[in-house]
């Protein structure tokens, strides 16, 4: 099973590496006030993906903390209820 997982990881790496090599041409990113930036397309795509992951994790952070507090509260209720029955 580990061998299959490593083969899958290797295949994904080769496909993404090939995609990066084929999309190495420069693109212009135009900002406000006549600002622009030239970068390889693969770098721009990687930056957009990374920014999306960061925004998604930040959006989930509130839910995670709320669930963690609820889990702690329920665990305390369970342990205090178990002590009362002994």
C-alpha positions in Angstrom: 0.0 0.0 0.0 2.9 2.4 0.8 4.4 1.6 -2.6 1.2 2.5 -4.3 1.0 5.8 -2.4 4.5 6.7 -3.3 3.9 5.9 -7.0 0.8 8.1 -6.9 2.8 10.9 -5.3 5.5 10.5 -7.9 3.0 10.6 -10.8 1.3 13.7 -9.4 4.7 15.4 -9.0 5.7 14.6 -12.6 2.4 15.9 -14.0 2.7 19.2 -12.0 6.3 19.6 -12.8 5.5 19.1 -16.5 2.7 21.7 -16.2 5.1 24.1 -14.6 7.7 23.7 -17.4 5.1 24.0 -20.2 3.7 27.2 -18.7 6.9 29.1 -18.1 6.0 32.0 -20.3 5.7 35.4 -18.7 2.3 37.1 -18.0 1.5 40.6 -17.0 -0.4 41.3 -13.8 -1.9 44.7 -13.9 -2.8 46.5 -10.7 -4.3 49.9 -9.9 -2.4 53.2 -10.6 -0.6 51.7 -13.6 1.3 49.2 -11.6 2.2 45.9 -13.3 4.3 42.9 -12.5 5.7 40.3 -14.9 6.0 36.7 -13.7 5.9 33.1 -15.1 2.4 31.7 -15.4 3.3 28.7 -13.2 4.4 31.1 -10.4 1.2 33.1 -10.7 -1.0 30.0 -10.5 1.0 28.7 -7.5 0.5 32.1 -5.8 -3.2 32.1 -6.5 -3.6 28.5 -5.2 -1.6 29.4 -2.0 -3.7 32.5 -1.4 -6.9 30.4 -1.8 -5.7 27.8 0.7 -4.8 30.6 3.2 -8.2 32.3 2.8 -10.0 28.9 3.2 -8.1 28.0 6.3 -8.8 31.4 7.8 -12.5 31.0 7.1 -12.5 27.6 8.8 -10.6 28.8 11.9 -13.7 30.1 13.7 -15.6 26.9 13.1 -12.7 24.8 14.4 -12.3 26.8 17.6 -16.1 26.7 18.2 -16.1 22.9 17.8 -13.0 22.5 20.0 -14.7 24.5 22.8 -17.9 22.4 22.5 -15.9 19.2 22.5 -14.0 20.3 25.7 -17.3 21.3 27.4 -18.9 18.0 26.5 -15.9 16.1 27.7 -16.0 17.9 31.0 -19.7 17.1 31.4 -19.0 13.5 30.6 -16.2 13.2 33.1 -18.1 15.0 35.9 -21.2 12.8 35.2 -19.1 9.7 35.4 -17.6 10.7 38.8 -21.1 11.3 40.2 -22.2 7.8 39.4 -19.2 6.1 41.1 
